[in-house]
Amino acid sequence: MSLDGYIDDFEDSRLLLSNAADFDRVDAVRAGCDAILVGAHTIRRDNPRLLIRSQHRQEARVARGLPPSPKKVTLTASGDLDPAASFFTTGDIDKIIYCTSSAVDKIRGFDAPGIVVDAGDSIDLAELLGDLVERGVERLVVEGGSYTLTGFLAAGLADEAHLVVAPFFVGDSRAPRFVGDGDFPWNAQHRANLAEVRQIEDVVLLRYALSDRFES
């Protein structure tokens, strides 16, 4: 996030908050996970590929009997997704789309690969995680956006948080913040445990332990 707590600006192009060294760190985190989850808005806004960038890390995963990149996961209430998005068109790996019952037919009508999961009238994140476990996902990284991060953090479903602070301000209240309003488990009476502080060139990584499942 920026110094004033934003994860993007209000321009059409994507705002790069981090640097090359931290993007490589994120690539290593991804390589150690079974799935990467982003919300549908992030797919519409940023069109991420959600693939491991490093050839060496891809090869190391394959050597362990894994696909070169983790599964891709998204969730949508409206089904408003473009089948030509990079989420669907890049990487010969599983794509899983959790959607409300009202959006199932719309998603299944896409000419795009993906496992469509009917999550009912509304998407329950704890049930989503349970379903992912049944699909072999033991370690999940949730990358955004703001609405999705708010949901997982407010529900107390995260084991750790990696917050990287960029050395500049956005200064536009129309832009999305790291999280929105919510009743979070961590507040002035229950502080999160700061497990690591690391300078990565001109950004700072703050790593928080959020549950007893945290691995240092």
C-alpha positions in Angstrom: 0.0 0.0 0.0 1.0 3.7 -0.3 2.0 5.7 2.7 -1.6 6.9 3.0 -3.1 3.3 2.8 -4.1 3.0 -0.8 -3.5 -0.1 -3.0 -4.2 1.7 -6.3 -5.0 5.1 -7.7 -8.0 6.3 -9.7 -6.4 6.2 -13.1 -7.1 3.6 -15.8 -3.6 2.1 -15.7 -2.4 -0.1 -12.9 -0.4 1.6 -10.2 2.9 -0.2 -9.4 3.4 0.2 -5.7 6.3 -2.2 -5.2 9.7 -2.8 -6.8 11.4 -5.6 -8.7 13.0 -7.1 -5.6 9.6 -7.4 -3.8 7.9 -8.7 -6.9 10.4 -11.5 -6.8 9.7 -12.1 -3.1 6.0 -12.4 -4.0 6.9 -14.9 -6.7 8.7 -17.0 -4.2 5.6 -16.8 -1.9 3.4 -17.9 -4.7 5.7 -20.8 -5.6 5.2 -22.2 -2.0 1.4 -22.1 -2.3 -1.2 -24.4 -3.7 -3.5 -21.7 -5.0 -3.7 -18.0 -5.6 -7.0 -16.1 -5.0 -8.1 -12.7 -6.3 -11.5 -11.1 -6.4 -13.3 -10.6 -9.7 -12.8 -6.9 -9.5 -9.0 -7.4 -9.5 -9.3 -9.5 -12.7 -11.4 -6.8 -14.4 -9.1 -4.0 -13.2 -5.6 -5.5 -13.4 -6.0 -8.5 -15.7 -3.4 -10.5 -13.7 -1.8 -13.7 -15.1 -1.3 -15.2 -11.6 1.6 -17.4 -12.7 5.0 -18.1 -11.3 7.5 -15.9 -13.2 10.7 -17.6 -12.3 11.6 -20.5 -14.6 13.7 -22.0 -11.8 10.8 -21.9 -9.4 8.5 -23.5 -12.0 11.0 -26.3 -12.6 11.4 -26.8 -8.9 7.6 -27.2 -8.5 7.4 -29.7 -11.4 10.3 -31.7 -9.9 8.1 -32.0 -6.7 5.3 -33.4 -8.8 3.3 -30.1 -8.9 2.1 -28.0 -11.8 4.4 -25.1 -12.7 2.1 -22.6 -11.1 -0.5 -22.9 -8.3 -4.2 -23.1 -9.0 -6.0 -19.9 -9.8 -9.1 -19.0 -7.8 -11.6 -16.2 -8.0 -15.0 -15.4 -6.5 -17.8 -13.3 -8.0 -21.4 -12.5 -7.1 -22.4 -11.0 -10.5 -20.5 -13.3 -12.9 -19.1 -10.2 -14.5 -15.9 -11.7 -15.9 -14.3 -11.6 -19.3 -13.5 -15.1 -20.7 -10.6 -13.5 -22.6 -9.0 -12.4 -19.3 -5.5 -13.7 -18.5 -6.9 -15.5 -15.5 -8.6 -17.9 -18.0 -6.2 -17.8 -21.0 -2.8 -18.2 -19.4 -1.3 -21.3 -17.8 -2.3 -24.9 -18.2 -3.4 -25.2 -14.6 -6.7 -25.5 -12.7 -8.9 -22.4 -12.6 -11.7 -22.3 -10.0 -14.5 -19.8 -10.0 -16.8 -19.5 -6.9 -20.0 -17.7 -7.8 -23.5 -17.1 -6.4 -26.3 -19.3 -7.8 -27.6 -16.4 -9.8 -24.3 -16.2 -11.7 -23.7 -19.9 -12.4 -25.3 -20.1 -15.8 -23.5 -16.9 -16.9 -20.1 -18.3 -15.9 -20.8 -21.7 -17.4 -21.7 -20.0 -20.6 -18.2 -18.7 -21.0 -16.0 -20.3 -23.7 -13.2 -20.5 -21.2 -11.7 -23.3 -19.0 -12.5 -23.4 -15.3 -14.3 -25.3 -12.5 -17.5 -23.4 -11.6 -18.6 -23.8 -8.0 -22.1 -22.8 -7.0 -21.7 -21.1 -3.7 -25.4 -20.5 -3.0 -27.1 -17.2 -2.5 -24.0 -15.6 -1.1 -20.3 -16.7 -0.9 -19.3 -17.9 2.5 -15.5 -17.5 2.7 -15.1 -20.2 5.4 -17.0 -22.7 3.2 -15.0 -21.6 0.2 -11.8 -22.5 2.1 -13.2 -25.8 3.2 -14.0 -26.7 -0.4 -10.5 -25.7 -1.5 -9.0 -28.0 1.1 -11.1 -30.9 -0.4 -9.5 -29.9 -3.7 -6.0 -30.3 -2.3 -5.3 -26.7 -1.4 -3.4 -26.6 1.9 -1.8 -23.2 1.5 -3.6 -20.3 -0.2 -2.3 -16.8 -0.9 -5.0 -14.1 -1.2 -3.7 -11.2 -3.2 -6.7 -8.8 -3.4 -8.4 -6.6 -4.0 -9.7 -4.5 -1.2 -13.2 -6.1 -0.9 -11.7 -9.6 -0.9 -9.0 -8.7 1.6 -11.5 -7.1 3.9 -13.7 -10.2 3.8 -10.9 -12.7 4.7 -9.4 -10.4 7.4 -12.6 -9.4 9.0 -13.7 -13.0 9.3 -10.4 -13.9 11.0 -9.5 -16.4 8.2 -6.0 -15.3 7.5 -3.0 -16.9 9.2 -0.6 -14.1 8.3 -0.5 -10.8 6.5 2.3 -9.4 4.3 1.9 -5.7 4.1 4.4 -3.8 1.9 4.5 0.0 2.3 5.6 2.0 -0.7 7.4 5.4 -0.2 4.8 7.7 -1.7 1.3 9.0 -1.3 -1.7 8.5 -3.6 -3.8 11.3 -2.1 -7.1 10.5 -3.7 -10.1 9.3 -1.6 -11.7 7.8 -4.7 -8.9 5.1 -4.9 -9.2 1.7 -3.2 -7.7 1.3 0.3 -5.9 -1.8 1.6 -9.2 -2.7 3.4 -12.6 -1.2 3.8 -14.8 -0.9 6.8 -15.2 -4.0 8.9 -15.3 -5.5 12.4 -11.7 -6.9 12.5 -10.4 -9.3 15.2 -7.4 -7.1 15.6 -8.1 -3.7 17.2 -6.8 -1.4 19.9 -7.6 -4.0 22.5 -6.3 -7.0 20.5 -3.1 -6.0 18.6 -1.8 -8.2 15.8 1.6 -9.7 16.4 4.3 -8.1 14.2 6.5 -11.1 13.3 9.0 -9.5 10.8 10.1 -6.1 9.5 12.3 -6.1 6.4 13.5 -3.3 4.1 13.4 -4.3 0.5 15.2 -1.5 -1.3 12.8 1.4 -1.1 9.8 -0.5 0.3 9.2 -2.1 3.8 7.7 -5.5 4.4 5.6 -5.8 7.6 4.7 -9.4 8.3 2.0 -10.1 10.9 1.1 -13.4 12.6 -2.7 -13.5 12.7 -3.4 -17.0 14.0 -1.7 -19.9 15.9 -1.2 -21.6 12.5 1.4 -18.9 11.6 4.7 -20.4 10.5 7.8 -18.2 11.2 
